[in-house]
């Protein structure tokens, strides 16, 4: 089974856009989870030392997949998140 790590990076405390982004990511990941696909989702403050060291300054909300920021600064749609997550499996060996 392949596993993709998703980090939802937001403000601390989370704003409404950050909370909605996390909700959309969780809903889409749940729908896409299967015997071949698994997702690990982690919420993280974008202004934490770890996030800043790893990604630099981010505009929230942001989504990182397997250590690469894929989206930032806006609320993504469910189809957009689905495309990002499925693409992560297509590129994984």
C-alpha positions as CSV (number, residue, x, y, z in Angstrom):
1,X,0.0,0.0,0.0
2,X,1.3,3.5,-0.9
3,X,1.0,6.3,1.7
4,X,1.1,10.0,1.0
5,X,1.9,12.5,3.7
6,X,-0.3,15.7,3.6
7,X,0.5,18.7,5.7
8,X,-2.2,21.3,6.1
9,X,-0.4,24.5,7.1
10,X,-2.5,27.3,8.7
11,X,-2.6,30.1,11.1
12,X,-2.4,29.6,14.8
13,X,-5.2,29.7,15.9
14,X,-6.7,28.4,12.7
15,X,-8.8,30.9,10.7
16,X,-12.0,29.9,8.9
17,X,-10.2,29.3,5.6
18,X,-7.6,27.1,7.3
19,X,-10.2,25.1,9.0
20,X,-12.2,24.7,5.7
21,X,-9.0,23.6,3.9
22,X,-8.3,20.9,6.5
23,X,-11.9,19.7,6.3
24,X,-11.8,19.5,2.4
25,X,-8.5,17.6,2.6
26,X,-9.8,15.1,5.1
27,X,-13.0,14.5,3.2
28,X,-11.2,13.9,-0.1
29,X,-8.5,11.8,1.5
30,X,-11.2,9.6,3.2
31,X,-13.0,9.2,-0.1
32,X,-9.8,8.2,-2.0
33,X,-8.4,5.9,0.7
34,X,-8.4,2.3,-0.6
35,X,-6.3,-0.8,-0.4
36,X,-3.7,0.8,-2.6
37,X,-3.9,4.3,-1.2
38,X,-3.4,5.7,2.3
39,X,-3.0,9.2,3.5
40,X,-1.3,10.6,6.6
41,X,-2.7,14.1,7.4
42,X,-1.0,16.4,9.8
43,X,-2.1,19.9,10.8
44,X,0.7,22.3,11.3
45,X,1.1,26.0,12.2
46,X,2.6,27.7,9.2
47,X,4.5,30.0,11.5
48,X,6.1,27.3,13.6
49,X,9.9,27.0,13.6
50,X,9.7,23.6,11.9
51,X,7.4,24.8,9.1
52,X,9.4,27.9,8.5
53,X,12.7,26.0,8.4
54,X,11.2,23.4,6.0
55,X,9.1,25.7,3.7
56,X,10.0,29.3,4.4
57,X,7.3,32.0,4.6
58,X,3.9,30.7,3.5
59,X,0.6,32.4,2.8
60,X,-2.1,30.4,4.6
61,X,-3.8,28.1,4.1
62,X,-1.2,25.9,2.5
63,X,-1.1,22.3,1.5
64,X,2.2,20.3,1.3
65,X,2.2,16.8,-0.2
66,X,5.2,14.6,0.6
67,X,7.3,17.6,1.6
68,X,6.4,19.9,-1.3
69,X,4.0,22.9,-1.1
70,X,1.4,22.4,-3.8
71,X,-1.0,25.2,-2.9
72,X,-1.1,28.3,-0.7
73,X,-3.0,31.4,-0.1
74,X,-6.5,30.3,-0.9
75,X,-9.2,27.8,-0.1
76,X,-9.0,24.8,-2.6
77,X,-12.0,23.1,-4.1
78,X,-12.6,19.4,-3.5
79,X,-11.9,18.5,-7.1
80,X,-8.6,20.4,-7.0
81,X,-7.5,18.6,-3.8
82,X,-8.5,15.3,-5.4
83,X,-6.4,16.0,-8.4
84,X,-3.4,16.9,-6.2
85,X,-3.7,13.7,-4.2
86,X,-4.2,11.4,-7.1
87,X,-1.2,13.0,-8.9
88,X,0.9,12.2,-5.8
89,X,0.2,8.5,-6.4
90,X,0.9,8.7,-10.1
91,X,4.4,10.1,-9.5
92,X,5.2,7.8,-6.6
93,X,7.3,4.7,-7.4
